[in-house]
Amino acid sequence: MHPGLLAAKFPDKPAYIMSDSGHTVSYKMLDETSNQGAQLFRQLGLVRGDHIAILLENHDRFLQICLAALRAGLYFTAISYRLQESEVEYIVNDCQAKVFITSIDRQSVVEKLAGKMPNIVQSYMLDGLIPGFESWEDATDKMPVRKIEDESTGASMLYSSGTTGRPKGILKPLAEGEFGADDGRPNLFTTLYGASENSTYLSPAPLYHAAPLGFTLGFLLDGSTCIIMPHFDPEAALAAIEKFNVSHSQWVPTMFIRMLKLEPEARLKYDISSLECAIHAAAPCPVQVKQEMIDWWGPVINEYYAGTEGNGFVAINSEQWLAHPGSVGRALTAALHIVDDAGDDLPAGEIGTIYFEGGGEFEYYNDKEKTADSRHAKGWTTLGDVGYVDDEGYLFLTDRKSYMIISGGVNIYPQEAENILVSHPKVMDVAVFGVPNADFGEAVKAVVEPKNWADVGPELEAELIEYCRSKIAHIKCPRSVDFEQELPRHPTGKLYKRLLKDKYWQGHDKQIG
């Protein structure tokens, strides 16, 4: 629904609430402030198809800025607030942003960018000022609250998280027609997940990431009230479900694991009975973890497999998953193909690269080679993941192709060992990957973040190796285990495995995936 219609229907209803401060933005305020942002973009000379960049924590104005860009027909690139100067500089310049918006919270990073962003027409800052920036609050307050005359539909152009290399901007064509007009496509938020104006949606993840941002905006434009957490904390998330009577939410498997590993008195003291739908994605969920979540929360768990690229959508609910444990579901918006290295279709049960046929269009911005690598000869597209389908068409993910270990000529997908090890009661997080080995080319290595550092030692290493070997073939299990205080995991659940692998491959010829 158009935000102007929502404002007319629910002027005083909370569009979103910041869970920590209780700061509330009504639908009337959201409509007016996003109009003012769109007016400012036009005053600066930005036209449909131009780009802006946003570097913000989960700020109470984040969604207002995104909606302003959407209404002005702009591409907006939300950048991880965890990135450092050179990484931010690369993305701002690569996306050719004309406006850069940040906050005083990011001062230590952005103050070093002066003179390094040649395409920027104007830089803005929230909550304070430093040289080279103007106040976003002051600039937008001067703008009229009416909508711009040439509203059209913009889009996000987000960058991959860079877990396997330098981030890629994912460009999708802008929708035609007026902003807020019905485009005839099914609304997945309502048809799959039952979103409505009566829903309360909890977002415990960083808004700069595709799924939290897309779902939050989707629920907002369906008239729901959204609860925005500043950052994920397992007990605080459970408390928010109880406090705000949350009906819908979105998670990643790492969050499930963190909540399940809370002490029972903390984990079970909150009333979560209001939950109607808990959605998860972004990374494969270990079967045992998913089963424990369904046992705890009931059959409200919904999973999907998709990417920022928007080239396909696979989904599964709790009942379907219980009948097909480990599956991420069946394709809804594009046909699935599992293909071998020659590009030929494989039969059910055989592992290959996952392609979508007939899904949304996309390209990797300023990178024709990466775009070409994602295409099949028949025009199908891939996210680079590997898996298989069963006889009923349910998709099972194996791993990312770039994570595959080749040991003694045998292909090993580390996700299987990771799923087992993370279920061990002394393990908080784990990464499995290949390291150099003179005899086999690669050997399987595990790096573990223990639940308690006091447990670390040769005894725990041996215990974990034996635990893994008791469940799957020995060749798939780590030959050695190292320990880290904390693994480099993205807040969205993706693991920066490359950062771990690099330390073991220095001085070797193999290119790190």
N, C-alpha and C positions, 0 to 999 in steps of 0.2 A: 504494500500500500504506500502511496506517496506520503512523505512525512508531513506535508501540509494537511492532508486529510486526517492523518492520525492526530495532529495537533488540534484540529477542529473537533474531533470525536472525543479525545481524551486530554484536554489541555493540561490538567493538573496531575495526571497519572505519571508515576515515575517511569521514565524510559530506561534509566539505569541508575544504580546505586553503587557507590564505592564501598566495598564491604568493610574496610578498616575504619574509615572516617565517617561513614554514613552520608557523605555528600550525595545529594540527589539531584538529578537533572530531569525535569519534566518533559513531556512530549512537546509542549509549547516552547520551552526553552531550547530544546534540541532543534526544532524547526527554525527558530529565529536565529540561533547562533550559526547553524550551518548555512542559512541564507546569507548572513553577514560574511562568512568565509568565502562563499562563492562570489559575492559582490567584490570582495577584495581581490580575488584572483583575476576577475575581469578588469578591475581598475589597473592592475599591474600589467595588463596586456596579454594575459594567458588565454588561449583559445582551445577549443575542443582538440584533444589529442596531445596537448602539451603534458609535461611531467612535473611533479613535485616530489620531494623526498621528506620523510618524517622520521626523526630520531627521538623517540620518547619512551619513557617507562610507561607502565599502565596508568597514564595520567587522566584526570577527569575531563580533559578536553580532547583526548585522542579521537574518540568516535565522532565528535563534532567536526573535526578537521577532515576526517575521512569522508563523512557525509557531504561536506562542502565540496570536496573534490569530485565526488560522484555526481553531484548536481550540476557541476560546471563542465562535465564531460572530459575530465582530466584523468590521466594515469597517476596514481599515487603509489610511491614505493616506501613501505614501512621498513625501517632498518632496525636490526637487533640492537638494543641499548647496551649489549655486552661487548660489542665490537670496539676495536681501538681505532686510533686516528687513520692509519693507512687503509684499514678495511672500510671505514666509513667514506673516506675520500674516494676510494675505488668505486663504490656503489653509486655515490652521488654523481660522479662524473660519467660513469658508464651508462646510467639511466638518463643522462642529459637533463637533469632536473633544472627548472628555472627558479623554483622557490624551495628553500630549505627551512624546516621548522623543527626546533628542538626545545630543550628546557635547561634551566640553570643547573639541574641535576647532572647534565652531561657536559658541564663547563670544561672539565679537565681534558676532554677529548676534542670538543669543537673549537676551543680557543686556538688550537694548533692548525686549524684548517684555513686560516686567513690567507687569501691569495692563491689557494689551491683548488678552488671550485669555479673555473672560468665561465661556466654556463649560467651560474646563479644570478638572477636579477635582484633578488632580495632574500635576506636571511632573517628569520624571526626567532625570538626566544620567549618562553613562558616562565613565569615566576621570578623574573629578574632579568638583568641586562649585563652584557659585556660588550666591549668595542666590536663593531662590525655587525651587530644585530639590532633589530628594532623589536619593540614589544608587540607580540601577537595580540594580547588583550587590548592594548590601546588602539592598534590598527583596525581590528574588527569592530570594536565598540563604536567607531565613527561611521561604520557602514549602515545602510538601511536594512531593515529586517525583512523587506519584501524579497520574493524570489527573483532571480535574474530572468530576463526576457527570453533568453535562448537556452533554457535548461535542456540538457541531454544526458545520456547515461555514460558516466566514466567507468573506470575499472581499476583494480589494483594491478600493479606490475611488481610482484614480489620476487625476491631472490632466493634460490635454493640455499639451504643452510651451510653448504660447503663442507659436508662431512666426508666427501670423497674428492675434493679439489676446490678450485676457486668458484665462488658462487656464480650462478647463472641467472640473469633476469628472464622471467617467463612472461612473454608478451602474448596477449590474446586480443583478438579484434574487438573493438568497441561495439556494443549493441546499437542497432539503429532505432530511431524513434524517440519519443519524449521520455524523459526520466520518469519512472514510476508507472509507465504504461504496461499493460499486460502483454507479454511477448508470446503468450500461448504455450510456453513450456511448463511442465509440471513443477509444482513447488515441493521440493523434497522435504522441506522443514515441516510442512503440514501433512503431506501424504504419507511420509515414512515415519515421522516422529511426533505427529499430533500437535505441532506448535499452534498456538492461538493467542488471542488477546488475554486469555486467562492464565497463560503460562508464566512461570518465573524461571529464568534460565541462569545458571551459574557458570561463569567463565573463570576457571582457576589458573589459566595459562597466560603467557605473554601475548598481548594483542597484536604485536608486529608479525606474528606467524599466521600463515594462510588460514588454517582451520579455525583457530579461535576468533580471528577477525571476521572471516566469512560467516561463521555460525552466529556470532554476536550481532552483526549487522542484519543477518537474515531474520533472527528472532525479533530484533528491534522493529524491522519493517513489517513484521506480522502483528505488531501491537503488544508484544510481550514486555515484561519488565526483566531487565538483565542485572545480575549482580556481578560486579567486577572485583576480583581479588587482586591486590597489588602484586602478589607472587604466591606460588603454591606452597602451602604448608599442610601436611596431612591432617592434623587435628583441627586446624582452623577451617579447612574445607568441610569437614564433617559438621563443625559448629555452624558454619554458614548455611548448610542444608537445613538444619533445624531452625535457626533463627529466622530465615527468610522463607520458610516453607517452599523450598526449591522443588520444582516439578521436573525440570529438564537440566541436563548438564553435559559437559564434554570433557574427556580425560585422555590421557595416554597411559600405556601399560606401566610405565615407571611410577606414576601416581598411584595406581592400584597397589603395586608392590609396597610402596612407602606406607600406605594406609593399612595394608594387611600386616605389616611388620610392627605397627604400633603395639604397645602393651595392651592386653585385653581391657583393662579398666579404662583406658583412654579411647580405644577403638569402639567399644560397645556402649558408651554412656550417652551417645547422641541419638535423637529420634530422626531417622531418615525415611520414615514411612510416607512422606510427601512425594518421594521420587517416583515419577512415572516412566522416565526414559533417561538412561545414562548412556551416552554415545562415546565410543572410543575409536582411535585410529592412530596414524603416524608411525607406528612400529608394530611388529608382530607381538602378539600377546601369548605368553606361555600358557599351554592348556591348563595346567594346574592352577595358575593365577586366575584365569577366567572362570574356572569351575568354582574356586573359592569365592569369587566376587558374586557369582549367581547364587551360591548358597547363602551368602550374607545379605545381599540387596534384593534377591528375588529375580524373577525373569524380566527385568527391566533393562538389561544390558543389550545395547545395539552396537554392532561394529560395522565399519565400512573400510574399504580400500580404495584410495584415489590419490591424486597428486595435485599440487598447485596448477599443473598444466591443464587440468580440467578435461582430459581426453577420455575419461571413462569413470564409471562409478559402480563399485561392487558392494553389496550390503547383505547383512545377516542379522536376524534377531535371536533372542535367547533360545526359543524353541527350536529354530532351525540349527543353531549351533550345537545344542545338546544332542541332536540327531547326527551332526557332522562335526564332532569336536576338532578344533584346530583350523576349521575353514574360516575364510573372511567373507564368504557368501557367493552369490551369483550376480552376474552382470545385469545392470538395470538400464544403462544409457548407451552402451556400445557393445558390440560383439567381442568376445574374448577369443584370442588365439594363443596357443602354446606352441612355440616353434623351436626347431633345432638350429645348430650353427649355420646350416645351409639355408635357413629361412623357410623350411618346410613345416607344415602343421604336424604336430605329434598327437598320437591317440591319448585317450584318457589314461591317467596314471603315470605318464612319462613326464619327466622334468625338463623344462625348457624356459626360454625367455618369454615373458608375458607381453602380448601386444593387444591393443584395442583397435577395432575397426569401426569407423563411423562416429567417433567421438568428437569432442570440441577441437577447434583449431588452436595451435599455439606455435610459437617459435622461441628460440633462445636468443635474446636481444644481443645484437652485435656479434653473433657467433654462428656463422653458417655451418661450420664443421660440426658443432655440437647438435645443431638442429638436424643436419643430415644423418648423424649417428643415431638419432632417435626414430628414424623412419625405416620402415620395411619397404621392399621393392614394390609392394602392392599399395603403399600409402598408409598402412597401419602405423601406429605410434607406440612407443614403449617408454616406461619410466626407468628401465634398466633392472627390473626385478625378475626373479626366477621363481617358478612354481609349477604346479600341475593342477588339473581339474579331475574330479571323480566322474563316475558314469552319469551322475545327475547334474553335472555342470557346476558343482561347487568348487571354488578356487581355494587352493592351499598355497601359501607363500613358503618358499624355501629360504631365500636370502637375496641380497643384492648380488648381481653377477660379479661386481668388482670386489666383493668380500670372499669369493671362493678361494679355498686353499687347495693347492695341488701338491700332494705328498706322495712321493713314489709313484707318480702317474695316476693316483686316485683323486677324484674331485670330492672335496669335503666342504659342506656348507656349515659354517660355524654357528648359525642360529640354533641348531638342534642342541649343541652342547651348552650354549648360553641359557637356553630355556630350562635345562636340567639344573645347572649350577645355581641359577638365581633362586631356585626353590629350596636350596639348602638353608637351614635355619641360621647359619652363621654368616651368610652372604647377603649383603645389601645390594650390590650391583656387580656386573661382570662383563668383560669383553673377551671374545675368543677370536684369534686371528693366526695367520701363518708367520713364522719367523725363519730366518735362514738355517738350513741344515745341510751339512756336507754330503750326507748319504742319500737323503730323500728330496733335496731341493728346498722343501719347506717342512717344518714341524709345527704341530698345533700347540699354541701357547694360550694360557688364560691369564688375564690380569683381573684381580678381584678387589673390590672395595668391601672389607669385612664389616659386619654389623658392630663388632667390638674390636678395636685395634689390639687389645690385649691377647686376642686369640691367635694373632699372626705368628707363624713359625713353621718349621718343617712338618710338624704333626698335622697342622691344618692343611698344608699343601697335599700331603699324602692322603688325608681324609677326603679332600675334594676330588682328587684324581680317582680314587677308588669308588666314590659315590657316583661319579659320571660313568665309570666302567661297569657299574652294576646295572645300568639302565640302557646303554647303547653300545655299539661296537667299539672296541678299544681304539681302533684307528681314528675314530671321530673325536676322541677325548684328548684333553691336553696332556702332553708329556711333562709339562712343568707349569707351575703357577707362581706368578709374582703378585705382590700386594701394593695397593696405592690407597692413600687416605681418602681420595675422592676421584672418581672417573670423570673425564671431560665430557659430560653429557649436556646437550642442549636442553633448555627448559621445556621444549616441546617433546622431549623424550628421545630424540635422535642422539646417537653416540658419535662423538668425534673420534672414530676408531683410527683415522689417519694419524692423529696426533700421537696415539700410543704406538702405532706400527713404525712410525718414522724413527723412533729411538732404537729399534731393533735392526732396522735395515740400513742405517748409515754405513757408508763404505761398501755397500753391495750394489750389484748392477740392476737388480730388479726395480722396476718403476712401482712406486707405492700407489695402490688404488684408493 
